[in-house]
């Protein structure tokens, strides 16, 4: 420790002692994390006073401000913001003075924050917040009346907002907006035989907007933002038994769209597209087990060093960790973690951090625990058995500085806040927030040197908490019973 940073107990140095337990409670407890940086964590603000929860959710960081939804117990679920201070954590606007506005699906484009909200009169519609002036207002009443257009799948495509919404004539179509009422228009009326195509899974790759829509069963569509350029790219299922079908798990890996669909020949398998009809193909039929249920059902798509990692069930090993470079030969099982036949380890929450993958998996012996992988069989191993008598069930992984945080249950403290630097020794409980139960930390969002999350300490309900690595001051226990304030 650099003693020059601290005030010593001498007449030549300024020293502050806080002997009163009441004042001490107002300060922060000293915590030393396993990766060596001093840190602090505390309740950011009890937004809904008392034991009731404010349920902060849908957190998004824009520069030095965190925007989210919360319920203070008086105004309902509304739009809030925080600069990381108690006084700077405030409601932006009471959009629905009759109840909850349920702001959600936040996305920033330039100096505008777009989201969906219900003002209590027009239903769930498209709203915007001017990030310069702080003014919030409805962009357009797309579905005239109280029904609401229910905007969803909001994406930034070439600095223009694209989304899916319904109006009085169309149940679900592709829309775009420049932030003005007149500039909020339907891209194309794809109504076919009185039914709307209901676009889903809007995904931007370069100058192409991919999505799936139901014209005569769900197909792969593309759009360049124009009416004529919004069209079916490929009918991936041409069999009489296709029916409605679906395409899902859209993921961009190095400019290639990976997705899952069922062509009624191979089952639900891994596909890819380069934006052309001929380049939209089945990558590999992973589960070749005879029968109508022979689908590998890939999921948990994660881009790790330019390679797609995912989970799949090949019918022989159960659901395990796989990887693909986009070729049949390069689509391989990484490791049979649970080698008890077809049971599978069922990896979830696959997260890339500092040159490795981390995830929750069950090897059939230790329960659901924290695993890591470098993409090779030998480099895929359990990082730590967090709960020696059951399942640690780590979840909600988020990268923050050189460590990652998550919630886990060690069987002693309940589901609490943990962190890991990628080593077994460096995977530790950060704080037992709820001494009498589970705090269930989740909705992790980082802003600068601060990690925000939602947790329940058993007293205040689910509220806004944060953990900082570079505090402006720390509270250091002093040997004589006092406390030294370090600036």
C-alpha angles and dihedrals in degrees: 000000000000103000091197087075093061136069110240128208096259135110090244094059132059110247130184120199123188108195096161112096089212092060091042090058089057092058129071125267117241116249127179114200124213095248091062105253122119111242145176136205131186147143106291096203137335093230094175102042119229127011095327118103128239090199098213108206146158092045118191128174121218113181105303098345131084117211122196145142122260143159118230092189093251110056100032127231104341144154115286136175137196136195090195096270131099094239090044093056103092143144111264096204140343093232096175110041089182097057139302122002092187097211110202147144094055119193130169123219114177108308095345131089111205123198145149120259143158118227092191094253109056100033125232105341141157114285135178138202119208102225092203102048098024091230117146125195143149113273096207140340093235095172102043110222134027095307096087129214091244098215114211141159090049112188138169109238114176092334092306126107115244122185146147121257143151131231132188091282103034127050096203131355141149114274136178135198139194090195096268129102094238091044093056104093144148110263094211136349100231095177108150121186090347091304125109121230094232101211117219140179098029106200127179120213114170110306094343130089111207124197142145123245137176113242097141097341123337114303135173112270134187134196136191090193096268130102094241092044093055106090149124111288096190140349097227094187118052099161122115089239095057097106115164098329122163146229119219148154093062109191134172115221114173093330095313122113113226119191144152127246142149117238089184089245104070102020124233103339144150118289135173139197135197091193096270130099094238091045093057103092147141109270098199140339094231098176110048096167108138115252141064093280095057095123124133090202098206117213146153092062113198130174108223117176092330095311126107113237119189145144125261142161114230092186093250106061103028122233107338142152116289137175136202138191090193096269131101093239092044093054104092145156107256096202140336094235095175102040095181094115119269097346096100131198094252099215115210138176092033106191133178115222133162097339098318142080121240125193148146115262139160116224092189093252110056100033124233105338143154114288134179135199139186089196096268129100093241092046093053108091145134108276096197139351094226095179110039093188100042141342123330088198097200113199145159096048114193131172117235120173108311097337136056128229131212145152121262142159118229092186091251109061100028124233104338144149116295135174136196137194090198096271130098092238091047094053102095146149108265099194140342094229096176107043093187101043144333125334092189097207115204145132089074114192126171126212117181108307094345131088115206124198145154122254144153117230092189092254110057099033121228105342144153114288132173142192123204131196099192108044121179087227139010134201111235121191109239123216097237094055097266127106128242118214111219117206 
